[in-house]
Amino acid sequence: MAKNGAEAEIDEGLYSRQLYVLGHEAMKRMQTSNVLVSGLRGLGVEVAKNLVLGGVKSVTLHDPHPAAWADLASQ
């Protein structure tokens, strides 16, 4: 990440498809976004995975329930 408030460069080879769909401005905003995913289960895990692959700055996971057998079978 760039220092002193300078904008980070977008790796166009890595994020080429996303840049085509979202554009540079949205990708720059995503790179600086901090996201909270609360309540995981199968869907929450999938959403968190896609956020990480999308290139957000950070993802915080919160799930007050312990993992169950059904959670293991959802992916």
Buried (B, 14 or more C-beta within 10 A) or exposed (E): EEEEEEEEEBEEEEBEEBBEEBEEEEBBEBBEBEBEBEEBBEEBBEBBEEBEEBBBEEBEEEBEEEEEEEBEEEE
